[in-house]
Structure formats: structure tokens, C-alpha cells
Amino acid sequence: MAQAPPPPPLQTEEVWTGLYSLSCDYQTSGSLRYIVENPDFTPFRSNYCAVIMGQHDSSSVYDASRYIYYSYSNATGDLWEPDVLNSGLSWGYPDISIHNGNPVISAYRSDSGTRIFEDITFPAYAFIQLPGIPPLINMSHLTGAGNNIILAGTSSINNFTGQYTVYNGTNWSPLISLPLISGSSGNFSVESGTNGTVGIFGINNTGDRYIYFYKSKDNGLTFDNGSLIFKYDIDGTDTLYANTTGGLQASFRGSEPHLVFTVYKISSNVFPDQYTTEFIKPKILHWSPSTGVTPVAGNFNIMNLANTITTVAMAPVGQPSLSVTANGLLICSFTVFLQGNTQVVDDGSVLNAGEIFAIYSENNGVTWGNANNITGTPGIEEKHSSLANHVTSMSFYDKVKIYYLRDMKAGGWVNVPSFGKAPVYGIMKQARIFSIGINQISSNAASFKLSQNYPNPFNPSTTIKFDIPKSEFTTLSVYDINGREIRSIVNEKLNPGSYEYEFSAGDYNLSSGVYIYKLVSGNYSDTKRMILIK
């Protein structure tokens, strides 16, 4: 019988969207879009709509009582109201986009293929099914472009060859083949940009394993014949290919496409546990026409990245989601498995547990900043992160809204029932990922130390200095006397050394009083007070 789970454990800046599943803990083999932002936003006040594939009856088998649930937020993202998309039939594998300002959700049934539901406004809780979609299209991805909806996925009868159909507001077009793309549901990304541009991206998974890109300049009514954008990555003596398990996702900056995707090589080593795999040099890469291929994340910027993991349908770094802000920042979130972050599940297996990381680029993807662990929950798994495709303008003082799943039991019950069932929650976090004004003044430090700010008392600014003797994930934050966070200054892994930061009260319109700043680096923690006199 159906029963609601207890509320999830939450960290600072996390909000439960009300979305959950009691048993269905697998969403996709790659990357899907699970959240959209209301395009008719007021700065810093915007509604969101998030989705999950869930089972609310823990006694059900995988395919039974599986529905798509969605949830709308209020304008500040701290209150959510969930609902079921369609309770008449069992649905799975959602993707979400925006069409004419309204959320549209794709949902899949094995007996009929994909169906599309659109809300009448944002938010109305009144999704209606769009009629007439061609049958036999698998677990599809979609985007809105002008008055059209473009839906792309694989054929259920033709060796998983890619295909697409276009809805013009009245009718769906016949299915049109995408012969350069083939593979599973995690193998596609469909996104739209400005000036009528639409892109369909995917891997030729049953062929050469290269990534191809189909482009439209007329809101998806017609596409070109496709072009090759990535073959493989040569790293030393290793050849790394894109893979559907790792995932890929696109976004547009104006009319220019950007794509993030996972590459790796599987070693030939055999392990006693059949679910243990060694990945060689797993990494996330970025591609755009103007930059070519650039590195985003891997063991070059993620300390203690695990190469060998025990789990199912996941890579050590993967499931990337990509967003472009209105002022041109590129933001990427993804799942990471760190060495030593494990959980024992029901059958005694010791599984690796994922964390959610985020990173950004301020120069169109040429280079990327530090990879930030935004969850930091050892022994608890997070996966399937998602960013809204296009979001409001952001400054380096803003927080990024990231949606992800918190799975209270690592691995996947859907894939391996003996791992066991546990609640899965849809979480939204406002994460600080931007580094601002941190100066490294030395690469040597004898010990951990948080110094007293100087001058103190101060007006209007003061310097905070700290030392870390070894590379650790580090946070430095300023709070008011009641414990309310004023500013998250550092939230990333730092190299050894001495650092300083100039804190200016004028940036936050602070009144005279006592304020607190706290440093946490590895197992070290210290707190000090400073006094503002105006």
C-alpha cells in the first residue's frame, strides 16, 4: 500500500521538493533534464517545475504503480507543491522542457512509446496530453522551439536507431530517421537556442561510438544531414570514447550550441564482485563550435576521484547537466564517486555512493573553475542532478539552484533487487559555487589556522586570513549573531597554502554589530568573531 516516507535529511540551503519514490531509484542511464525555470521571471524571484519517476507503493514490482510526479515551487524556491502527472496509467522516464512559456513533459510506456503532456500555464497543475504522437518511439528527449515541440529518441523496432518528430501546435510529423545516432535513452540531448536554432545530439552507440550533431535553423521543422563533432580523446596511451552510461547534455548560448559529455575506457580487469568496474581516466569534456573540445572535470581537478567503483549503470564522473545563464556563464553539475565514500546495502555489498559536484566557466567554456562538492554527504548517495536549461542572470555573489536525487540506499534496486529498497527524494539546493576575491598569498602552511580578522573592529572592510597545510575540501562563511549566513566565501577543495579575503560590509548593507566567521577544512574547524562599527 502507498505510504509517505519520513522527510529526508537536509543540509543548509537544501529544500525537499515533495517529490519521492519508495522503491524506483533508477531514472536514466545518462543525463535528462528534470527541472525548468519559468521564463517569465522577475529577477531573483522565479518559479520552478521539477519531475521524478517514482513508485509510492513500496510493495510494487518495478513496472507497476510507477508514475511521473511533478512539483512546482513558489517564487523563492523554498516551498513546493507536488502532484501526479497522470494516474490512469503507469509511466516512466520523464524529460521536461519549456514550450511557449509552459512546462512540457515526455513520459514513456513500453506498450505505446512516448507521450507528451503540457501544462496550460506556469504553474496551473493542469497538464493535458497532446494527441496524435507517432507510436514506437522510446524514452524520448524534447525541447520547445517557437510554436513547435521537437521530440527525439530511439526506435523500439529498428536497432535503437535515432528518430524524431515535430509538433506544430496541431499535428505531429511522421517519424524521421537520425541514422548517425543510435543507442539507449541516455544517448540523446535535444535543446533549442535563439533565431530558430535547434540541436539534436547523440552517440552512434551501435556503430563508431562518435558524437554527432543535427542542426535546425527553422525551429525544428527541418534538420541538416548531421555532422561529426567528437571522435575520441587520446590521453597518453589510452583512447577514451563517449558512452551512454556517462551521459551527455546540451544547452545553447544564443544560437551557439554547447555540449558536455563523459568519456572513459573500461579496463579488462575482472573483480570478484560482478558489479565492480575499473574505469580508465574518466572525465567530462565540453564542446562548442568556437572552442572545440575542452576539459571540464576529472582527476585533474577532483581530488580522490575513484576510478574503480562498485555500483550499476554509473560512471565515476558523469550524468552532466548544463545550463547557460542570461549573462553568459556556463554551469555544469554532475555525479562524482569519491574514494572511500561507500555504503553497505541489504545483501552485504559495499557500494560506492555518489556526490553532486558543480563547476562553471566564465569564458564560453574555454576554461573551467574549481569543481565544488555541493552535497558532501558521506555514506548517502546523490545522483541525477539537473540544472534548468536557461536561467536568470547571475553574479558571483549568487547561488545556483541545483536539483538532484538523494537515494538513502546506494546502487539501484531496480537493477539489482538484492541491494534493497529505500526512499529516494527530489532535493533542490541553492549552492555557492563561485570563488570571489580569494587570494592565495603562499603555497606553504605549517598547520591549520584561522586568524583574527584585521582591523577589528572594522568599517567598512576587514581582512580574513587562514592557513591549510594540505589539500582539503574547505568552507569559509560569515554569519550574523543569530546564525544566519551572510556570505559563503569558500566552498571548494583548496590546495595547501595561506589565503586571505577582504570582507566588505558595504556589499551586504550590514548594520553595526557582532558577526561570526567559520572555517572548516577536512577535520579542522574554528570560529571567530568580528565587530562592525559604523
Buried (B, 14 or more C-beta within 10 A) or exposed (E): EEEEBEEBEEEEBBBBBBBBBBBBBBBBBBBBBBBBBBBEBEEEEBBBBBBBBBBBBBEBEBEEBBBBBBBBBBBEBEEBEBBBBBEEEBBBBBBBBBBBEBBBBBBBBEEEBBBBBBBEEBBEEEBEEBEEBBEBBBBBBBBBBBEBBBBBBBBBEEEBBBBBBBBBEEEBBEBBEBEBBBBBBBBBBBBBBEEBBBBBBBBBBBBBBBBBBBBBBBBBBEBEEBEEBBBBBEBEEEBBBBBBBBBBBBBBBEBBBBBBBBBBBBBEEEEEEEBBBBBBBBBBBBBBEEBEBBBBBBBEBBBBBBBBBBBBBBBBBBBBBBBBBEEBBBBBBBBBBBBEBBBEBBEEBEBBBBBBBBBBBBEBBBEBBBBBBBBBBEEBBBBBBBBBBBBBEBEEEBBBBBBBBBBBBBBBBBBBBEBBBBBBBBBBBBBBBBBBEBEEEEEEBEEBBBBEBEEBEBEEBBBBBBBBBEBBBBBBBBBBEEEEEBBBBBBBBBBBBBBBBEBEBEEEEBEEEEBBBBBBBBEBEBEBEBBBEE
